């Protein structure tokens, strides 16, 4: 079985799975929204993570009417939030370790977010 990030799907397979034209995938790549892997022969290969990202792009554009520039901003903000969530988790872990060693009790609220898209 392949990992979530391993590029294994050809452009034609992804286009068929998502019921879109391969040119749409090329356009998303041209706009910098996705970065498929490449074989030595320069064929595009997509991972499951890429496919999930494309599904998000399609939901934003088709269901919510967001243009590709808006999608780019949304995806960048989501990546930044994910990065900040990781830093926050590391800080919580460090705080918990330090408080355990010193015997001090500290409560930390945990909050996170999830990007949820609804159809109208």
Phi, psi and omega per residue, in radians:
X1 nan 2.520 -3.105
X2 -1.574 2.721 3.116
X3 -1.361 2.882 -3.107
X4 -1.056 -0.544 -3.069
X5 -1.734 -0.029 -3.081
X6 -1.412 2.144 3.141
X7 -1.298 2.010 -3.098
X8 -2.330 -0.262 -3.040
X9 -1.689 2.265 3.056
X10 -1.258 2.765 -3.098
X11 -1.020 -0.651 -3.128
X12 -1.166 -0.633 3.129
X13 -1.197 -0.791 3.136
X14 -1.106 -0.750 3.126
X15 -1.065 -0.694 3.132
X16 -1.202 -0.769 3.136
X17 -1.030 -0.777 -3.050
X18 -1.594 -0.043 3.137
X19 0.979 0.862 3.060
X20 -2.296 2.880 3.127
X21 -1.370 2.477 3.102
X22 -0.967 -0.513 3.128
X23 -1.113 -0.534 3.086
X24 -1.101 -0.727 3.106
X25 -1.139 -0.688 3.095
X26 -1.124 -0.679 3.114
X27 -1.116 -0.773 3.110
X28 -1.045 -0.669 3.105
X29 -1.184 -0.758 3.136
X30 -1.053 -0.651 3.139
X31 -1.354 -0.138 3.117
X32 1.458 0.246 -3.121
X33 -1.373 -0.538 3.115
X34 -2.352 2.722 3.105
X35 -2.357 1.486 -3.142
X36 -1.191 2.725 3.041
X37 -1.262 2.970 3.123
X38 -2.309 2.514 3.016
X39 -1.437 3.072 3.076
X40 -1.081 -0.502 3.106
X41 -1.507 0.191 3.093
X42 1.240 0.307 3.070
X43 -1.354 2.439 3.132
X44 -1.302 2.376 3.045
X45 -2.247 2.350 -3.071
X46 -1.990 2.492 3.072
X47 -1.631 3.016 3.065
X48 -1.123 -0.599 3.088
X49 -1.081 -0.741 3.097
X50 -1.052 -0.766 -3.125
X51 -1.095 -0.757 3.108
X52 -1.101 -0.675 3.108
X53 -1.150 -0.700 3.109
X54 -1.127 -0.676 3.077
X55 -1.047 -0.714 3.096
X56 -1.114 -0.757 3.111
X57 -1.049 -0.772 -3.137
X58 -1.122 -0.696 3.096
X59 -1.098 -0.765 -3.134
X60 -1.124 -0.758 -3.089
X61 -1.354 -0.814 -3.064
X62 -1.369 -0.859 -3.006
X63 -1.498 -0.515 -3.060
X64 -1.954 -0.103 3.062
X65 1.291 0.361 3.141
X66 -1.406 2.360 3.085
X67 -1.395 3.002 -3.035
X68 -1.137 -0.553 3.081
X69 -1.141 -0.717 3.091
X70 -1.149 -0.690 3.098
X71 -1.059 -0.745 3.132
X72 -1.031 -0.791 3.134
X73 -1.107 -0.795 -3.136
X74 -1.059 -0.793 -3.125
X75 -1.150 -0.667 3.104
X76 -1.145 -0.737 3.106
X77 -1.111 -0.698 3.114
X78 -1.100 -0.748 3.107
X79 -1.087 -0.720 3.122
X80 -1.130 -0.742 3.099
X81 -1.093 -0.711 3.087
X82 -1.065 -0.745 3.120
X83 -1.094 -0.773 3.120
X84 -1.153 -0.633 3.058
X85 -1.053 -0.731 3.127
X86 -1.123 -0.760 3.105
X87 -1.093 -0.763 3.134
X88 -1.043 -0.753 3.126
X89 -1.104 -0.735 3.095
X90 -1.077 -0.746 3.130
X91 -1.110 -0.700 3.094
X92 -1.079 -0.780 3.135
X93 -1.080 -0.783 3.124
X94 -1.094 -0.738 3.124
X95 -1.094 -0.739 -3.137
X96 -1.118 -0.727 3.123
X97 -1.107 -0.764 -3.114
X98 -1.183 -0.673 -3.136
X99 -1.252 -0.555 3.086
X100 -1.151 -0.694 -3.131
X101 -1.214 -0.585 -3.083
X102 -1.621 -0.185 -3.139
X103 1.407 0.107 3.116
X104 -1.448 2.502 3.116
X105 -1.779 2.208 3.119
X106 -2.347 2.326 3.049
X107 -1.838 2.367 -3.104
X108 -2.120 2.204 3.074
X109 -1.346 2.375 3.088
X110 -1.885 2.172 3.059
X111 -2.378 2.519 3.111
X112 -2.508 -3.076 -3.138
X113 -2.358 2.891 3.030
X114 -2.539 2.323 3.103
X115 -1.390 1.967 -3.128
X116 -2.103 2.219 3.139
X117 -1.914 2.279 -3.137
X118 -1.940 2.523 3.008
X119 -1.512 2.501 3.094
X120 -1.463 nan nan
